[in-house]
Amino acid sequence: MKIIDPTLVSTIRYEDDPDNYDQRLYSLGKDHDEFVIVNHIFDKNILQFIETRISSQSVIVWKNGNIWLAKKFKKGWNPDRGWKIIEQELPKTGILMKNFDLPNFFNSDKFFNFIQTLNLDPKFEYVWYLNQKYYNKDKVWVYRYRLNGLILPEKDMGFIDPDEDLTLTWTVNPKLPSTIEFLNDPRTDHSIDIWKLEHDLKYERIWYLDPKYCKTDKIWVMKSKINFEKSLPTKDMGVLTPNLPHLLDVFFISYDEPNAEENWQRLKEIAPHANRIHGIKGILEAHKQAALQSFTDMFYVVDGDAWIVDEFDFKFNPGIFDRDCTFIWHSHNPITKINYGNGGVKLLAKQIVLDCDLHSLDYSTNFSKKIKVIDRISNHNHFASDEFHAWKGAFRETVKLLTNHKTKENKERLDGWKNIQGSDIVSYWAKKGYLDAVDFFQVNKELTIINDFDWLQEFYQMKYEQKT
């Protein structure tokens, strides 16, 4: 005998007109000789307690108390044929009612078997609710269970999850920088609208980049689907807008530079919104502190011995495809008279700095695999503010250049250090730093020690101050 799908039954709402209600129920199975309709608040398991083989020209209605359990129609029925009411006793195993307003993500047979293992008091109607992470509505019940047909006080049994795995898997376009945040990122909404999700199960949902940020064809940003292995048709979910700040943070990182204060005041004239990181031991640690304090996804770094030139500003803001890139501007070295990236202003990706845990020889070129050098002077590199700092700046830079001394650019830069022409005291000590670095490089393999400022101080003192 045909049993009408409970999901179809749930679409027929009672509107205080029993004749009209049953006529609409009848329309669900009118093409069958006989058919049974189960009240959509119950599970179909209830039919095992009902003798459905009996027949009548009237609608047979099985009731328990004031609730109808099932109805049996014969082809050609209309209200003139009337109703035959049968009061149905229910067994001690009780009645399981399922909320058919919910998508079909629940296995009621499995849940019914689970209930039979519980020792439930017949004085209550037990209610299980949907885990609230799956919807943004008021409390929604999934199952109701009672041992008889009476109206009973309810007992809250807590929350349950769907039987199906509704975990959303996300894929982000690997061609886009992973550091980008989006104003309307769907991943930040940790709730799942289970009603909408029912309709999305058949699709792989795709969000695209706001066309204002790309000049080519549509670029997808992220995709999501339920944990399915198979390929699914796609559904366009609209566009995502990058959360790009209009003005990037600027940090002045100083340690023990004698001229740091005057350089800091100069920077404040050019970039009043700049912040200062001072006295933190370790180059990586100081940069991480800047990243922690930054409110923007990228931030500028100005060294403590850098004097910003009049022509430089901090208005450059990279496009979306360069948000994971390190930008390095040239600085003017007044000792070697050469302009290149040593001591220049840098623009770094915040998250990449935070994620960095590798102590390297030259951080500015190792934070990111993507590096862009801008041939424009950002500052004068006033590293030679006294004898020791002149020696230290020359020593560290020479070691770094020697690691890649075969390139044309680095050969020219090394020649600049080698052929320092100045006759002043700081030029003398810068030249000594270059010569000591050449000797050091030839006998040492652990070169990252040059970033340990305490070691540099001790090396310098042992070599020169003790002799004095």
Legacy VTK file of the C-alpha trace (Angstrom):
# vtk DataFile Version 3.0
C-alpha trace
ASCII
DATASET POLYDATA
POINTS 468 float
0.000 0.000 0.000
1.222 3.459 -0.872
2.487 5.564 2.048
2.681 9.249 1.169
6.052 10.915 1.690
5.951 12.679 5.106
7.833 15.620 3.593
4.863 16.224 1.252
2.442 15.849 4.148
4.299 18.521 6.111
3.554 21.049 3.341
-0.212 20.799 4.021
-1.002 23.198 6.855
-4.138 22.941 8.988
-6.199 26.162 8.740
-9.177 25.496 11.084
-11.181 23.828 8.306
-11.081 19.999 8.705
-12.947 19.293 5.459
-10.593 21.428 3.390
-7.566 20.043 5.234
-8.456 16.424 4.424
-9.290 17.274 0.825
-5.807 18.733 0.440
-4.315 15.639 2.090
-6.301 13.459 -0.302
-4.881 15.360 -3.281
-1.416 14.021 -2.377
-2.381 10.459 -3.293
-5.532 10.762 -5.396
-4.034 8.716 -8.252
-3.687 5.617 -6.029
-6.480 3.155 -5.281
-5.660 3.298 -1.579
-3.029 5.180 0.357
-2.040 6.041 3.909
-0.942 9.387 5.261
0.997 9.570 8.527
0.772 12.717 10.609
4.012 14.506 9.711
4.889 15.067 13.373
5.297 11.307 13.774
7.785 8.920 12.320
6.483 6.296 9.887
7.391 3.663 12.510
4.025 4.398 14.075
2.355 2.337 11.311
3.679 -0.854 12.859
1.105 -0.352 15.650
-1.843 0.291 13.311
-3.962 -2.250 11.434
-3.997 -0.633 7.993
-5.517 -3.627 6.162
-9.044 -2.610 7.104
-10.956 -0.805 4.363
-13.764 1.748 4.136
-15.249 4.244 1.676
-14.857 6.812 4.450
-11.522 8.198 5.588
-10.194 5.933 8.306
-8.633 8.085 11.002
-6.529 6.540 13.733
-6.294 8.764 16.806
-4.623 8.650 20.181
-6.291 11.083 22.514
-6.650 14.389 20.699
-3.953 13.721 18.096
-4.502 11.937 14.787
-1.825 9.362 13.963
-2.665 8.274 10.408
-5.388 8.468 7.776
-6.322 5.987 5.043
-8.008 7.217 1.885
-9.714 5.344 -0.955
-9.736 6.594 -4.528
-12.650 8.921 -5.207
-13.050 10.069 -1.610
-14.786 13.353 -0.820
-16.200 14.800 2.426
-19.657 13.332 1.680
-18.210 9.872 2.331
-17.359 10.931 5.867
-14.816 9.742 8.422
-14.365 6.584 10.412
-12.576 7.242 13.716
-10.533 4.513 15.412
-9.067 5.136 18.860
-5.631 3.613 18.725
-3.813 2.355 21.782
-0.071 2.891 21.638
2.474 0.381 22.912
4.862 1.050 25.772
7.648 1.655 23.308
6.128 5.113 22.803
5.822 7.495 19.880
8.677 9.269 18.143
7.731 12.515 16.419
10.080 14.150 13.929
10.117 17.789 12.836
9.574 17.564 9.098
10.111 21.293 8.720
13.794 20.430 8.977
15.819 19.145 6.021
16.131 15.391 5.899
19.508 15.134 7.639
18.327 12.887 10.489
17.958 9.094 10.670
14.839 8.562 12.774
15.121 4.743 12.746
18.540 4.991 14.333
17.313 7.530 16.863
14.260 5.431 17.763
16.538 2.482 18.554
18.657 4.763 20.707
15.620 5.899 22.709
14.746 2.304 23.548
17.993 2.072 25.504
16.921 4.924 27.818
14.924 4.571 31.009
12.385 7.356 30.457
9.673 8.520 32.850
6.215 8.261 31.178
5.137 11.512 32.868
7.017 13.649 30.343
7.271 14.400 26.653
10.992 14.419 25.799
12.333 16.969 23.318
15.691 17.060 21.534
16.769 20.298 19.854
18.990 21.090 16.890
22.536 22.172 17.739
22.426 25.956 17.483
25.531 26.176 15.331
23.355 25.063 12.404
20.914 27.960 12.357
20.309 31.587 13.289
16.782 31.184 14.592
15.023 30.455 17.858
15.303 27.026 19.438
14.206 24.364 16.936
13.106 20.879 17.973
14.172 17.789 16.002
12.494 14.905 17.872
9.700 14.576 20.392
9.074 11.335 22.226
6.325 10.241 24.620
5.071 6.979 25.978
1.381 7.761 25.532
-0.917 10.068 23.596
-1.627 12.529 26.374
-0.471 16.119 26.416
2.453 16.048 28.845
4.929 18.550 30.303
8.061 18.796 28.194
11.549 17.801 29.281
14.508 19.352 27.440
16.986 16.635 26.423
19.581 19.005 24.987
21.017 19.437 21.515
21.757 16.936 18.760
23.663 17.104 15.478
22.516 15.896 12.053
23.476 12.319 11.227
25.087 13.405 7.969
28.502 15.022 7.951
27.722 18.660 7.197
31.278 19.877 7.601
32.065 22.566 5.074
35.410 22.269 3.324
36.995 25.492 2.117
39.461 26.039 -0.713
41.180 29.400 -1.144
42.658 30.428 -4.482
46.407 29.744 -4.071
47.205 32.498 -6.575
45.919 35.106 -4.120
48.084 36.157 -1.159
47.033 34.236 1.932
47.425 37.398 4.022
44.379 39.134 2.541
41.333 39.636 4.726
37.861 40.207 3.292
35.136 42.482 4.594
32.415 39.888 4.003
34.411 36.662 4.477
31.841 33.828 4.694
34.256 31.739 6.779
33.912 34.123 9.722
30.258 33.132 10.163
30.634 30.016 12.278
26.923 29.197 12.221
25.495 27.092 9.402
22.025 27.871 8.101
20.772 24.308 7.806
17.764 25.332 5.724
19.893 27.055 3.100
22.459 24.290 3.303
19.887 21.727 2.169
19.621 23.499 -1.161
23.398 23.933 -1.471
24.299 20.267 -1.033
24.155 19.735 -4.769
26.633 22.525 -5.503
30.154 23.684 -4.983
29.678 27.298 -3.890
32.115 29.866 -5.316
32.831 33.464 -4.292
34.597 35.791 -6.732
36.881 38.781 -6.298
35.221 42.180 -6.361
35.764 43.322 -9.992
37.084 46.675 -8.738
40.260 44.853 -7.729
41.016 42.911 -10.898
41.421 43.923 -14.519
41.084 40.447 -16.012
38.255 37.919 -16.183
36.449 36.780 -13.059
38.864 35.544 -10.395
37.576 33.106 -7.814
38.570 33.719 -4.211
37.236 30.725 -2.318
35.086 27.661 -2.751
33.135 25.538 -0.287
31.186 22.310 -0.329
30.073 19.547 1.965
32.601 16.740 2.332
31.977 15.131 -1.016
34.667 13.511 -3.111
32.795 13.855 -6.361
32.784 16.892 -8.617
29.709 19.110 -8.280
28.138 21.833 -10.403
29.025 25.315 -9.205
26.883 28.028 -7.685
27.895 31.705 -7.882
27.722 33.200 -4.384
28.639 36.750 -5.386
31.774 38.802 -4.761
34.161 39.325 -1.843
35.715 42.720 -1.162
39.277 42.877 0.216
39.698 44.744 3.486
42.524 47.018 2.376
43.424 50.031 4.558
43.829 53.447 2.951
46.880 54.306 5.092
49.451 51.726 6.171
51.088 51.695 9.591
54.679 52.951 9.905
57.147 51.699 12.542
60.483 53.178 13.524
62.672 50.359 14.917
65.607 51.572 16.992
68.007 49.826 19.337
71.156 51.730 20.391
71.769 54.141 17.497
73.243 57.432 18.852
71.226 59.450 16.305
67.954 57.517 16.732
66.092 60.325 18.473
66.744 62.921 15.788
65.867 60.394 13.080
62.638 59.584 14.935
61.650 63.238 15.147
62.383 63.604 11.434
60.120 60.648 10.640
57.299 62.162 12.688
57.443 65.227 10.443
56.890 63.058 7.350
54.567 60.431 8.886
52.839 61.776 12.024
51.019 58.461 12.502
54.294 56.501 12.867
54.972 54.370 15.959
58.275 53.505 17.589
59.667 50.112 18.634
62.747 50.660 20.794
65.290 48.562 22.652
64.040 45.076 21.759
66.910 42.615 21.503
66.924 40.659 18.242
66.103 41.854 14.736
63.342 39.298 14.205
61.872 39.942 17.640
61.718 43.699 17.050
59.998 43.229 13.693
57.510 40.796 15.225
56.680 43.352 17.894
55.927 45.849 15.147
53.715 43.289 13.408
51.844 42.605 16.649
51.144 46.313 17.095
50.144 46.876 13.475
46.465 47.378 12.701
47.052 47.034 8.951
47.873 43.923 6.923
51.130 45.511 5.735
53.387 47.986 7.524
56.399 50.159 6.791
59.679 49.743 8.689
62.186 52.572 9.114
65.558 51.741 10.694
66.789 53.705 13.674
69.687 55.220 11.676
67.540 56.305 8.698
66.987 60.003 7.896
63.911 60.210 5.649
64.341 62.487 2.631
61.884 65.255 1.780
60.662 63.593 -1.416
59.591 60.338 0.254
56.122 59.684 1.629
54.361 56.578 2.905
51.375 56.635 0.572
52.317 53.619 -1.555
49.709 50.884 -1.027
50.220 47.649 -3.031
47.503 46.030 -5.086
45.774 42.861 -3.989
48.211 40.511 -5.709
51.211 42.042 -3.909
49.935 41.968 -0.329
52.395 39.151 0.493
55.358 40.915 -1.085
58.336 42.663 0.570
59.090 46.076 -0.906
62.524 47.644 -0.395
63.412 51.223 -1.280
66.923 52.467 -1.928
68.843 54.472 0.624
71.808 56.758 0.056
75.002 55.609 1.777
77.085 58.740 2.523
80.186 56.617 3.227
80.314 54.563 -0.011
78.324 57.097 -2.082
76.228 54.211 -3.474
72.433 53.976 -3.514
70.789 50.579 -2.960
68.523 48.715 -0.539
70.853 48.540 2.465
69.199 50.503 5.269
66.290 51.601 3.069
62.629 51.784 4.044
60.827 48.439 3.824
57.192 47.477 3.459
56.337 44.082 4.963
53.323 41.770 5.127
52.177 41.575 8.742
51.173 37.894 8.820
54.345 36.743 7.084
56.440 38.511 9.736
54.353 36.960 12.525
54.723 33.500 11.003
58.496 33.801 10.537
60.475 31.614 12.935
63.721 31.288 10.984
66.717 33.353 12.010
68.351 34.341 8.743
71.281 36.432 7.629
69.228 39.175 5.953
65.644 39.412 7.158
64.580 42.058 4.683
65.124 39.637 1.794
63.928 36.511 3.608
60.566 37.446 5.114
58.866 36.797 1.775
59.764 34.884 -1.374
58.335 37.818 -3.324
60.632 40.844 -3.218
60.364 44.059 -5.177
63.123 46.667 -4.995
62.025 50.203 -5.812
64.750 52.356 -7.366
63.860 55.463 -5.437
65.732 56.944 -2.474
63.739 56.815 0.735
66.398 57.979 3.191
70.034 58.657 3.959
71.606 55.722 5.778
73.290 57.480 8.708
74.682 54.278 10.192
78.121 55.855 10.812
77.038 57.927 13.803
80.161 57.007 15.826
83.236 54.794 15.455
81.614 51.562 16.639
78.404 51.944 14.612
80.425 52.838 11.497
82.431 49.632 11.957
79.338 47.542 12.775
77.308 48.769 9.772
80.177 48.113 7.344
81.002 44.725 8.904
77.422 43.376 8.748
76.684 44.617 5.238
79.980 43.299 3.829
79.333 39.802 5.194
75.876 39.786 3.598
77.238 40.962 0.254
80.021 38.346 0.289
77.455 35.535 0.437
76.439 36.482 -3.099
79.498 38.346 -4.333
79.437 37.093 -7.925
76.537 39.245 -9.068
77.411 42.456 -10.891
75.457 44.597 -8.426
77.090 43.104 -5.356
80.558 43.372 -6.857
79.980 47.095 -7.366
78.654 47.453 -3.817
81.630 45.565 -2.351
83.962 47.790 -4.330
82.229 50.764 -2.764
83.014 49.483 0.725
86.524 48.476 -0.281
87.341 51.865 -1.786
85.970 54.185 0.880
87.536 57.582 0.174
86.568 59.626 3.215
89.314 60.871 5.535
87.097 61.403 8.582
87.150 59.072 11.573
83.885 57.260 10.788
85.063 56.491 7.231
88.217 55.025 8.730
86.219 52.732 11.009
83.836 51.782 8.213
86.857 50.679 6.159
88.096 48.632 9.149
84.661 47.001 9.342
84.896 46.010 5.683
88.366 44.456 6.128
87.379 42.573 9.285
84.286 41.214 7.517
86.407 39.824 4.676
88.630 37.999 7.165
85.629 36.804 9.167
83.848 35.477 6.079
86.845 33.372 5.052
87.034 31.433 8.332
83.473 31.324 9.642
80.504 29.274 8.497
77.972 30.464 11.072
77.322 33.872 9.563
74.007 34.700 11.266
76.010 35.647 14.371
76.376 39.081 12.776
72.782 39.786 13.798
73.668 39.328 17.469
74.426 42.875 18.556
75.957 41.751 21.877
78.399 39.518 20.019
79.318 42.369 17.663
80.042 44.632 20.633
82.248 42.002 22.261
84.058 41.243 18.984
84.798 44.941 18.454
85.948 45.527 22.034
88.233 42.492 22.082
89.819 43.455 18.767
90.245 47.183 19.309
89.401 48.605 22.719
91.474 46.101 24.732
94.495 46.819 22.533
94.033 50.516 23.167
LINES 1 469
468 0 1 2 3 4 5 6 7 8 9 10 11 12 13 14 15 16 17 18 19 20 21 22 23 24 25 26 27 28 29 30 31 32 33 34 35 36 37 38 39 40 41 42 43 44 45 46 47 48 49 50 51 52 53 54 55 56 57 58 59 60 61 62 63 64 65 66 67 68 69 70 71 72 73 74 75 76 77 78 79 80 81 82 83 84 85 86 87 88 89 90 91 92 93 94 95 96 97 98 99 100 101 102 103 104 105 106 107 108 109 110 111 112 113 114 115 116 117 118 119 120 121 122 123 124 125 126 127 128 129 130 131 132 133 134 135 136 137 138 139 140 141 142 143 144 145 146 147 148 149 150 151 152 153 154 155 156 157 158 159 160 161 162 163 164 165 166 167 168 169 170 171 172 173 174 175 176 177 178 179 180 181 182 183 184 185 186 187 188 189 190 191 192 193 194 195 196 197 198 199 200 201 202 203 204 205 206 207 208 209 210 211 212 213 214 215 216 217 218 219 220 221 222 223 224 225 226 227 228 229 230 231 232 233 234 235 236 237 238 239 240 241 242 243 244 245 246 247 248 249 250 251 252 253 254 255 256 257 258 259 260 261 262 263 264 265 266 267 268 269 270 271 272 273 274 275 276 277 278 279 280 281 282 283 284 285 286 287 288 289 290 291 292 293 294 295 296 297 298 299 300 301 302 303 304 305 306 307 308 309 310 311 312 313 314 315 316 317 318 319 320 321 322 323 324 325 326 327 328 329 330 331 332 333 334 335 336 337 338 339 340 341 342 343 344 345 346 347 348 349 350 351 352 353 354 355 356 357 358 359 360 361 362 363 364 365 366 367 368 369 370 371 372 373 374 375 376 377 378 379 380 381 382 383 384 385 386 387 388 389 390 391 392 393 394 395 396 397 398 399 400 401 402 403 404 405 406 407 408 409 410 411 412 413 414 415 416 417 418 419 420 421 422 423 424 425 426 427 428 429 430 431 432 433 434 435 436 437 438 439 440 441 442 443 444 445 446 447 448 449 450 451 452 453 454 455 456 457 458 459 460 461 462 463 464 465 466 467
